[in-house]
Amino acid sequence: MDPCRSWGAAALLCLLLGGVARGAGTPAGPCRVSISPEEPAVEFGSALLLNCTSSCRDYDQLNWEVPVTKVMTRGPGWVSLSIPNVTDWSLELQCFGDFGAHRDITATTLRAYRFSPPQISLEGDVVAGKEARVTCNASAQTSPRDPPDLRLTLRGGGLPLAARRGPSVGLSFRARPEQHGREVTCEAALRLGSRTVNASAAVALWVWAAPHDVRVWAPRTVVAAGDNLTVTCSAEANPPPRLRWELPANASWELRDGGAAVVVPAAQRV
């Protein structure tokens, strides 16, 4: 066998095997680092945990660059960042990886916020047929350079939807008896970059209503003398009404069903 051809084949095989070994753990293209979550947002004073990962395993260094006290934990291809108490409204965070002569850097902005759940209030008593007003208030605080992007929405309770940007939204309406017990919900959405923090509150409407829809009926309106006569009365109100009967003084009678029905035994001509 020609020794030149033998050495040439061995060299080609070595190059192919070397290429496979390097390609097995290294993705195509330059090595990158990434942060998760991409746009962190936490309540002011709470803890934060972020993770930085490398797309390549053969890095020289993987680290965080932050302007506050930090606690880091490392593993194969990743390094986590823990800030036990976030006391800055906004922080620029960087993670970098060194891959030989190449350094890849990725950055994100931490946003801290304070957000109080919404509160719903009704101005005075809600009386059927009268004008009433429901109001929802919420408060939020973010970086002084970036005023809170807060949106409130009132819905439900048989009311038209009302939405507004800002810390308060209100709606005036004429109360109806059928609205009693129905639930009004206020939804608050605080936008922080591409993230949204949500909170909601609900309250059931209490609608006072004077007696209405009073009805009196009897199964039979014509009865023979000596037969029992039963008459029933009903009325709508909130709170439920008490019924009072006015009957001829010379008639004997008996109340039933909590006063909703009266029975005249052995009915006589009156």
Protein Blocks (a to p, Z undefined) as FASTA:
>chain_A
ZZklmmmmmmmmmmmmmmmmmmmmmcedjdddddddfbdcddehiacddddddfbfbbfb
dcdddfbdcdddddehiacdddfbacbfbdcddddddehjbccddddddddddddddddd
dehjadehiacdddddddddddfklccddddddeejhiacdddedjbdcddddddfklgo
pacdddddddehjbccddddddddddddddehiacddfbfbdcehiacdddddddddddd
dddddddfkbccddeehhpaccdehiadZZ
